[in-house]
Amino acid sequence: MTYTVVIHQPDFAPYLGFFHRFLHADLYVVLDHVQFVTNTSRSWTHRDKIRAATGEKWLTLGVKKPPLGTPINQVALAGDATWVANNLGLLRENYSRATGWSEVMPIIEDLYQNPPASMQMFNMRWLERLADLLEVRIPFVLSSSLLPQGQKNEMLVDLLQKVGATHYLSGTGARAYMDTEVFTRAGIEVVWQQFEHPVYPQQYEPFIPYLSILDVLFNCGVAGTRALLRSCR
């Protein structure tokens, strides 16, 4: 019997491919104990991109600047709610005429209500609600609760062994640095995600892929996004 596990940071409003993996996995290990990073190509836990008339724009959470090395699960949201108003204003500015606006915006507004102190808790609120909307919800466990050991590949293997994984479903971006032999020796098969980003109607041209799931939801609606996600299988 196979037991396929996904391991990933609890990103904020991530792209369609993030949820695509949930269609092919049995468990999501939330990688919450690793270092929070900013201002790099890996900075997705507190921001993602949406579509504006001028191109891509960042939708960013307000966070209290943490000391270097702070783990994701210890990052706090900014107490000033200005960032919430700014985010909602940015969405209204760019999506109020989109097909799914009236259906999706009340859901998003609700997700922004009474944000918790923790960025991780806020992100998990979003990920769970979005997964429910897309009907791809799978169980999850926090990596911090598993007392992870080791670094990089060895740490992933440790987590996978602790949850009884037979297969590890990984995004293709990890090919450049993943040592699959470490997984093979542990009896875990690495499966690479097969995902080609679909084209869908955006409000502006040209089409930009790999934006936040919010762009898909606003442009396609909930049912349309569910169908689009499953068309990628």
Residue pairs with C-beta under 8 A, 6 or more apart in sequence:
1 166
2 166
2 167
3 26
3 27
3 163
3 164
3 165
3 166
3 167
4 24
4 25
4 26
4 27
4 165
4 166
4 167
4 168
4 169
4 191
5 25
5 26
5 27
5 28
5 29
5 160
5 163
5 165
5 167
5 168
5 169
6 21
6 22
6 25
6 27
6 28
6 29
6 169
7 28
7 29
7 31
7 143
7 156
7 159
7 160
7 168
8 18
8 21
8 28
8 29
8 30
8 31
8 171
9 30
9 31
9 32
9 34
9 44
9 45
9 72
10 30
10 31
10 32
10 45
10 72
10 120
10 123
10 124
10 127
11 18
11 44
11 45
11 48
11 123
11 127
12 44
12 45
12 46
12 47
12 48
12 59
12 61
12 122
12 123
12 126
13 48
13 59
13 126
13 130
13 212
13 213
13 214
14 44
14 48
14 127
14 212
14 213
15 48
15 210
15 211
15 212
15 213
16 197
16 198
16 213
16 216
16 225
16 228
16 229
16 232
17 171
17 193
17 195
17 197
17 210
17 232
18 213
19 130
19 131
19 134
19 136
19 213
19 229
20 193
20 195
20 229
20 232
20 233
21 169
21 171
21 193
21 195
22 28
22 131
22 136
22 137
22 138
23 136
23 229
23 230
23 233
24 169
24 191
24 193
24 233
25 138
25 169
26 138
26 139
27 138
27 139
27 140
27 141
27 163
27 165
28 138
28 139
28 140
28 141
29 140
29 141
29 142
29 143
29 146
29 159
29 160
29 163
30 120
30 124
30 140
30 141
30 142
30 143
31 72
31 143
32 71
32 72
32 73
32 120
32 142
32 143
32 144
33 71
33 72
33 73
33 142
33 143
33 144
33 148
34 71
34 72
34 143
35 69
35 70
35 71
35 72
36 45
36 46
36 66
36 70
36 71
36 72
36 74
36 75
36 119
37 43
37 45
38 46
45 72
45 75
45 119
45 123
46 60
46 61
46 63
46 75
46 119
47 58
47 59
47 60
47 61
48 58
48 59
48 211
48 212
48 214
49 56
49 57
49 58
49 59
49 210
49 211
49 212
50 56
50 57
50 58
50 59
50 90
50 91
50 94
50 95
50 211
50 212
50 214
50 215
51 57
51 94
51 202
51 203
51 204
51 208
51 211
51 215
52 93
52 94
52 204
53 94
53 203
53 204
55 208
56 208
56 211
57 90
57 94
59 87
59 90
59 91
59 212
59 214
60 83
60 87
61 77
61 83
61 87
61 119
61 122
62 77
62 78
62 80
62 82
62 83
62 84
63 75
63 76
63 77
63 78
63 119
64 75
64 76
64 77
64 78
64 79
66 74
66 75
66 76
71 144
72 119
72 120
73 118
73 120
73 142
73 144
75 118
75 119
75 120
76 117
76 118
76 119
77 115
77 116
77 117
77 118
77 119
77 122
81 115
84 112
84 115
87 112
88 108
88 109
88 112
91 105
91 108
91 214
91 218
92 105
94 203
95 101
95 105
95 203
95 214
95 218
95 219
97 203
98 203
98 218
98 219
99 201
99 218
99 219
99 220
99 221
99 224
100 217
100 218
100 219
100 220
100 221
100 222
100 224
100 225
101 218
103 221
103 222
104 214
104 217
104 218
104 221
104 222
105 218
107 129
107 133
108 214
111 125
111 126
111 129
115 122
116 122
116 125
124 140
128 137
128 140
130 213
131 137
131 138
133 217
133 222
133 225
133 226
134 213
134 222
134 225
134 226
134 229
135 226
136 229
141 163
143 159
146 158
146 159
146 162
146 163
148 155
148 158
148 159
149 155
149 158
150 157
150 158
152 177
153 178
153 179
153 182
153 183
154 182
156 168
156 183
157 182
157 183
157 186
157 188
160 168
160 183
160 186
160 188
161 186
161 188
165 188
166 187
166 188
166 189
167 188
167 189
167 190
167 191
168 183
168 188
168 189
168 190
168 191
169 191
169 193
170 178
170 190
170 191
170 192
170 193
171 192
171 193
171 195
172 192
172 193
172 195
175 192
178 190
180 190
183 189
183 190
184 190
195 232
196 232
197 209
197 210
197 232
198 228
198 231
198 232
199 207
199 209
200 207
200 216
200 219
200 220
200 224
200 228
201 219
201 220
202 208
202 215
202 219
203 219
213 225
216 225
216 228
217 225
220 228
